[in-house]
Amino acid sequence: MEKDRERIKRLLEIRENMKKSISSLNSTLQELREILDRLEDLLLEESLVSADVMLEKRPSEEIEKRIIEVRLGEVEVGKIFVNPISKTLVFKPSEKVFIPANSGPIESFLKRKVMRELRKEQPALKFELEEGKAGEVRKIEISNIKEDQINDLIGKLIWSVRKSAELER
């Protein structure tokens, strides 16, 4: 009996240490992402070209950015901003809609299942979930998407946020 208690106590300590390590690694990862973003901004500033050169290089058919409104019945859940040039999707929820960041459709389906599968083929794929103080989704950004995956990811993103908002009702 005493051995079992000691064993459980030790397992709880190990679990707590693992949680601390994961938290520390997440902080480090966030810092590295911020440094990378700053580096990319610097590279962008250094590689700017004048407007007349840009006009020469611009494709005849300019690809348009799209904004997709996500609705659940009469309620606007949020908007997805699609940038086919940078191959980025950004979801921003409407102000009065609460979408829990840890909901099953977002955490388990979108973040774990969908992103994990896509990262196997595409390690450069990025998924960022910005969470508010109350645990709500503030922004979901998916970048470095292959062109042929954009529409499929839009569908999965729409399903995830609609389902999460529906579960919260």
VOGU-3710 file (C-alpha; in Angstrom, 3 decimals, decimal comma):
1> mekdrerikr> 0,000/0,000/0,000  2,768/2,418/0,953  4,720/1,476/-2,195  1,688/2,328/-4,340  1,382/5,778/-2,724  5,067/6,460/-3,219  4,854/5,311/-6,830  1,833/7,551/-7,505  3,565/10,458/-5,779  6,665/9,938/-7,958
11> lleirenmkk> 4,558/9,706/-11,136  2,796/12,962/-10,212  6,183/14,631/-9,711  7,368/13,374/-13,096  4,176/14,661/-14,715  4,626/18,083/-13,107  8,264/18,264/-14,286  7,173/17,365/-17,820  4,527/20,112/-17,766  7,161/22,630/-16,682
21> sisslnstlq> 9,529/21,474/-19,426  6,813/21,715/-22,074  5,890/25,203/-20,889  9,525/26,270/-21,044  9,946/24,808/-24,530  6,754/26,544/-25,703  8,121/29,868/-24,433  11,395/29,271/-26,255  9,537/28,310/-29,423  7,437/31,491/-29,235
31> elreildrle> 10,583/33,605/-28,803  12,221/31,906/-31,793  9,107/32,530/-33,902  9,161/36,209/-32,953  12,854/36,466/-33,838  12,164/34,742/-37,169  9,299/37,157/-37,887  11,590/40,125/-37,173  14,281/38,618/-39,388  11,771/38,146/-42,203
41> dllleeslvs> 10,664/41,781/-41,791  14,287/42,934/-42,019  14,864/40,820/-45,110  11,728/42,251/-46,653  12,877/45,828/-45,958  16,298/45,103/-47,449  14,852/43,598/-50,597  12,276/46,278/-51,456  12,253/47,454/-55,059  11,023/50,715/-56,496
51> advmlekrps> 7,419/50,997/-57,706  8,319/51,229/-61,402  10,276/47,954/-61,207  7,369/46,324/-59,355  4,935/47,384/-62,071  7,112/45,694/-64,694  7,202/42,463/-62,712  3,496/42,436/-61,767  1,522/39,639/-63,406  -1,097/40,696/-65,912
61> eeiekriiev> -3,817/38,986/-63,879  -3,304/40,091/-60,306  -4,359/37,487/-57,753  -6,901/38,932/-55,351  -6,992/38,526/-51,622  -10,288/37,045/-50,462  -12,320/37,552/-47,333  -14,683/34,737/-46,400  -17,419/35,428/-43,892  -18,051/32,485/-41,567
71> rlgevevgki> -21,641/32,313/-40,352  -23,606/30,074/-38,045  -27,228/30,716/-38,950  -27,774/34,469/-38,632  -24,662/35,019/-36,507  -21,332/36,017/-38,031  -18,732/33,838/-36,328  -15,788/35,629/-37,933  -13,851/36,132/-41,142  -11,115/34,236/-42,934
81> fvnpisktlv> -8,614/36,380/-44,798  -7,057/34,437/-47,658  -3,832/35,675/-49,219  -3,002/33,431/-52,170  0,257/35,274/-52,835  1,759/34,596/-49,401  -0,321/31,390/-49,138  -1,724/32,368/-45,756  -5,110/31,931/-44,070  -6,021/34,128/-41,103
91> fkpsekvfip> -9,222/33,601/-39,130  -10,413/36,401/-36,841  -13,570/35,834/-34,801  -16,300/38,450/-34,514  -16,115/40,566/-31,371  -19,144/39,163/-29,574  -18,521/35,505/-30,419  -16,663/33,281/-27,940  -14,794/30,400/-29,528  -12,859/28,312/-26,998
101> ansgpiesfl> -9,279/27,764/-28,114  -9,150/24,358/-26,446  -12,350/23,033/-28,041  -12,200/19,612/-29,673  -12,809/20,829/-33,233  -9,906/23,293/-33,024  -7,455/21,570/-30,676  -7,945/17,924/-31,623  -9,180/18,072/-35,205  -7,602/21,158/-36,771
111> krkvmrelrk> -4,403/21,589/-34,777  -3,493/17,978/-34,087  -5,032/15,850/-36,818  -5,099/18,136/-39,875  -1,869/20,036/-39,202  0,046/16,920/-38,140  -0,858/15,171/-41,406  0,046/18,199/-43,530  3,355/18,741/-41,715  4,457/15,239/-42,671
121> eqpalkfele> 4,542/16,357/-46,322  5,271/19,995/-45,589  7,476/20,698/-42,552  7,463/24,451/-43,283  3,714/24,698/-42,665  2,959/27,012/-39,734  -0,068/26,977/-37,449  -0,452/29,723/-34,894  -3,322/30,041/-32,465  -3,539/33,324/-30,586
131> egkagevrki> -5,510/32,905/-27,399  -7,187/35,597/-25,276  -7,176/35,861/-21,480  -10,464/33,952/-21,161  -9,198/31,080/-23,322  -10,930/32,313/-26,449  -9,579/32,272/-29,989  -8,248/35,713/-30,951  -6,661/34,612/-34,226  -5,773/31,450/-36,117
141> eisnikedqi> -3,072/31,774/-38,751  -1,997/29,034/-41,109  0,868/29,889/-43,446  3,253/28,319/-45,960  0,350/26,404/-47,481  0,700/24,728/-50,849  -1,535/26,384/-53,422  -3,532/23,211/-54,052  -4,304/22,881/-50,308  -5,758/26,346/-49,727
151> ndligkliws> -9,405/25,529/-50,490  -9,329/22,265/-48,542  -7,863/24,037/-45,495  -10,464/26,808/-45,770  -13,194/24,168/-45,555  -11,613/22,492/-42,529  -11,030/25,835/-40,805  -14,654/26,883/-41,398  -15,950/23,567/-40,038  -13,724/23,809/-36,932
161> vrksaeler> -14,708/27,345/-35,934  -18,414/26,812/-36,710  -18,512/23,604/-34,687  -16,643/25,231/-31,781  -18,993/28,222/-31,792  -21,982/25,871/-31,987  -20,767/23,844/-29,006  -20,337/27,072/-27,006  -23,966/28,179/-27,563
//
